[in-house]
Amino acid sequence: MSSRSGIHYFFEGFSLIKTKGLKRFVFVPLAINILLFSAAFYFLFGQIEYGISYVINLVPEWLGWIKTAVNFFLWPLAVLSVLLIFALIFGTLANWIAAPFNGVLSEKVERHLTGQAMGDDGLLDLVKDIPRTLGREFTKLFWYIPRAIGFLILFIFVPVFGQILWFLFSAWMMAIQYCDYPYDNHKIDFKRMQNHLSQHKGKSMTFGIMVNIFSLIPVVNFIVMPVAICGATSMWVSELRDEALRNRV
């Protein structure tokens, strides 16, 4: 078993997206991510500004120094909080929309890493896989929503500890989201995929933490989706594939 961590595989994704023959499969997930994240961040930034202005206006004018302090502390706190929530919720939405293309990208990366021809599958092959890939995304969504609500409540009402728990939950969700594509390509069901990742929790969590961190960085988060798919597929090929396929019933 390799001693490489999930961090290594995440950064390997940056190299893989530049691989000749893979770039065209990277384009659609990248474009979807850019459009969705740009629109969502523009909207959320406006809501932050409105919310902070509302809070500051509640402070009487004669307490001007408090207004200044509130304004100074609220902006970084609000931006960080929104980014933490935004990274997982909108990242999940972007992956749901791009799921069929993400699955194809993962398949091509696996072929490249295992020395197979990448092939030139047409649009019809992609369309045939849409019901299965969207069905898988619904499975992940139904698993995610009740847990996200619980951790979001803690995030809002339990200072510091709630934010740490949300971050760790987000990292695990990111690992599940991106590592799932190669599992799904090999028809390994969601429950078995979860159990297998749990057996490799150190690699999975360090990978998810890196995805989480880079998802919080504006502009950089645009390329996180294809990078994470490539990195997760590399980890699948090097660390998880043989064991998962051997134990598949």
ABEGO torsion letter per residue (X at the ends): XBABBAAAAAAAAAAAAABBGAAAAAAAAAAAAAAAAAAAAAAAAAAAAAAAAAAAAABBAABAAAAAAAAAAAAAAAAAAAAAAAAAAAAAAAAAAAAAAAAAAAAAAAAAAAGBBAEBBBAAAAAAAAAAAAAAAAAAAAAAAAAAAAAAAAAAABBGAAAAAAAAAAAAAAAAAAAAAAAAAAGBBAAAAAAAAAAAAAAAAAAAAAAAAAAABBGAAAAAAAAAAAAAAAAAAAAAAAAAAAABX
